[in-house]
Amino acid sequence: MKKKFGIKEVVAIGIGTALFVALTEVQIPIGIPNTYLQPRMAVFAFLAAVFGPIVGGVVGLLGHALGDLVFYGSVWWSWVIPEAVIGLGIGLIAKKLAIKEGGFDKKAIITFNVVQVLANAVAWILVAPALDILIYVEPANKVFIQGAYAALGNILIIGILGTLLAAGYAKIGAKSSSLSKED
């Protein structure tokens, strides 16, 4: 029976979380308070698409929480939890995308992007605003606007950079892996 979670996934969580935190301050303002284009989302989505829902969910949760702590001094949970939702959503289709096997073809690219759009919509248009209202008693009109812009920004970043990362890895990296299991 093949293991679904092993040392490669643990390493992916560690590296993914570190990259997520390190890229937290790489932000492009979009004119909405506390809402930015962030390249970390592409790296995060790529890892979820390669290693699955556990890696995606944990990297989203830990990466965002630690990034908030390191750079802002506290954790804004209503925006951390949606990252886990996105990681889980994208990760659920990892096998179908076959990125590790070098099979990230046109159909897989479309599937990846349809799923990331849906995951971002659920996370940022539903989950984040609802949690902002419930946890922090934020005004509804403010959080739904922020959520919509966060979704749109993430969709663009993942759609462009995430797709390029996945395609590049599938074409080059997946075929040249030097890691193998010893008997």
C-alpha positions as CSV (number, residue, x, y, z in Angstrom):
1,M,0.0,0.0,0.0
2,K,1.4,3.4,-1.0
3,K,1.8,6.0,1.6
4,K,-0.1,9.3,0.9
5,F,1.8,11.3,3.5
6,G,5.5,10.9,4.1
7,I,8.8,12.7,4.4
8,K,8.4,14.6,1.1
9,E,5.1,16.1,2.3
10,V,6.6,17.0,5.7
11,V,9.5,18.8,3.9
12,A,7.0,20.5,1.6
13,I,5.1,21.8,4.6
14,G,8.3,23.1,6.1
15,I,9.7,24.7,3.0
16,G,6.2,26.0,1.9
17,T,5.5,27.6,5.3
18,A,9.0,29.2,5.3
19,L,8.4,30.6,1.7
20,F,4.9,31.7,2.6
21,V,6.2,33.7,5.6
22,A,9.3,35.1,3.7
23,L,7.0,36.3,0.9
24,T,4.5,37.9,3.2
25,E,6.0,41.3,2.8
26,V,6.1,41.1,-1.0
27,Q,2.9,43.0,-1.7
28,I,1.5,45.1,-4.5
29,P,-1.2,47.5,-3.2
30,I,-4.5,47.5,-5.1
31,G,-6.2,50.5,-3.5
32,I,-8.3,48.6,-0.9
33,P,-7.1,48.8,2.7
34,N,-5.1,45.7,3.9
35,T,-5.6,44.0,0.6
36,Y,-2.7,43.3,-1.8
37,L,-1.5,41.2,-4.7
38,Q,0.8,38.7,-3.1
39,P,3.1,36.3,-5.1
40,R,3.2,34.0,-2.1
41,M,-0.3,32.8,-3.2
42,A,1.2,31.3,-6.4
43,V,3.9,29.4,-4.5
44,F,1.3,28.2,-2.0
45,A,-1.2,27.1,-4.7
46,F,1.6,25.3,-6.6
47,L,2.6,23.3,-3.5
48,A,-1.1,22.4,-2.8
49,A,-1.4,21.3,-6.4
50,V,1.7,19.1,-6.2
51,F,1.5,17.7,-2.7
52,G,-2.3,17.6,-2.0
53,P,-4.8,18.9,0.5
54,I,-2.9,18.3,3.8
55,V,0.2,20.1,2.6
56,G,-2.0,22.9,1.1
57,G,-4.1,23.3,4.2
58,V,-1.3,23.3,6.6
59,V,1.0,25.6,4.6
60,G,-1.9,28.1,4.2
61,L,-2.8,27.9,7.9
62,L,0.8,28.0,9.3
63,G,2.3,30.3,6.7
64,H,-0.4,33.0,7.1
65,A,-0.5,32.7,10.9
66,L,3.3,32.9,11.2
67,G,3.5,35.6,8.6
68,D,1.0,37.7,10.6
69,L,2.9,37.1,13.8
70,V,6.3,37.9,12.4
71,F,5.3,41.0,10.4
72,Y,2.3,42.4,12.2
73,G,2.5,41.1,15.8
74,S,-0.8,39.3,15.9
75,V,-2.8,36.8,13.9
76,W,-6.0,37.9,11.9
77,W,-7.7,34.5,12.0
78,S,-10.5,35.5,9.7
79,W,-7.9,35.8,6.9
80,V,-5.8,32.8,8.0
81,I,-8.6,30.2,7.9
82,P,-9.5,31.1,4.2
83,E,-5.9,30.3,3.2
84,A,-6.3,26.8,4.6
85,V,-9.6,26.5,2.6
86,I,-7.8,27.5,-0.6
87,G,-5.0,25.0,0.1
88,L,-7.4,22.2,0.8
89,G,-9.5,23.0,-2.3
90,I,-6.6,23.1,-4.7
91,G,-4.9,20.1,-3.0
92,L,-8.0,17.9,-3.5
93,I,-7.3,17.8,-7.2
94,A,-3.5,17.2,-7.0
95,K,-3.7,13.7,-8.3
96,K,-5.8,14.7,-11.2
97,L,-3.4,17.4,-12.2
98,A,-0.4,14.9,-12.3
99,I,2.2,17.7,-12.0
100,K,4.7,15.4,-10.3
101,E,4.4,13.0,-13.2
102,G,4.9,15.8,-15.8
103,G,1.3,15.6,-17.0
104,F,0.2,19.2,-16.5
105,D,-1.5,19.5,-19.9
106,K,-4.2,21.9,-21.2
107,K,-7.0,20.0,-19.5
108,A,-5.1,20.0,-16.2
109,I,-4.3,23.8,-16.5
110,I,-8.1,24.5,-17.0
111,T,-9.0,22.2,-14.1
112,F,-6.4,23.9,-11.9
113,N,-7.7,27.3,-12.7
114,V,-11.4,26.5,-12.4
115,V,-10.7,25.0,-8.9
116,Q,-8.5,27.8,-7.7
117,V,-11.2,30.4,-8.8
118,L,-13.8,28.4,-6.9
119,A,-11.6,28.0,-3.9
120,N,-10.7,31.7,-3.8
121,A,-14.4,32.7,-4.2
122,V,-15.5,30.5,-1.3
123,A,-12.6,31.5,0.9
124,W,-12.6,35.3,0.3
125,I,-16.2,36.1,-0.7
126,L,-17.9,33.8,1.9
127,V,-15.5,32.5,4.6
128,A,-13.3,35.6,5.3
129,P,-16.1,38.2,5.4
130,A,-18.3,35.9,7.6
131,L,-15.4,35.3,10.0
132,D,-14.5,39.1,10.0
133,I,-18.1,39.8,11.0
134,L,-18.4,37.0,13.6
135,I,-14.9,37.3,15.2
136,Y,-14.0,41.0,14.9
137,V,-17.4,42.6,14.4
138,E,-16.2,44.3,11.2
139,P,-18.8,46.2,9.0
140,A,-20.3,43.9,6.4
141,N,-19.9,46.4,3.5
142,K,-16.1,46.8,4.2
143,V,-15.3,43.1,4.5
144,F,-17.2,41.9,1.5
145,I,-15.5,44.5,-0.7
146,Q,-12.1,43.5,0.8
147,G,-13.0,39.8,0.2
148,A,-14.0,40.4,-3.4
149,Y,-10.8,42.2,-4.2
150,A,-8.7,39.6,-2.3
151,A,-10.3,36.9,-4.4
152,L,-9.8,38.7,-7.6
153,G,-6.1,39.4,-6.8
154,N,-5.4,35.9,-5.8
155,I,-7.2,34.5,-8.8
156,L,-4.9,36.6,-11.0
157,I,-1.7,35.8,-9.2
158,I,-2.4,32.0,-9.0
159,G,-3.8,32.0,-12.6
160,I,-0.6,33.5,-14.0
161,L,2.3,32.7,-11.7
162,G,0.8,29.5,-10.2
163,T,0.1,28.1,-13.6
164,L,3.6,29.0,-14.8
165,L,5.2,27.3,-11.7
166,A,3.2,24.2,-12.2
167,A,3.8,24.0,-15.9
168,G,7.5,24.7,-15.5
169,Y,7.9,22.0,-12.8
170,A,5.9,19.5,-14.7
171,K,8.0,20.1,-17.8
172,I,11.5,20.2,-16.1
173,G,11.5,19.5,-12.4
174,A,9.2,16.4,-12.3
175,K,11.3,14.5,-14.8
176,S,14.7,15.4,-13.2
177,S,14.0,14.5,-9.6
178,S,17.0,12.9,-8.0
179,L,15.2,11.7,-4.9
180,S,14.5,8.0,-4.8
181,K,13.6,5.6,-2.0
182,E,16.3,3.2,-1.0
183,D,15.4,-0.5,-0.5
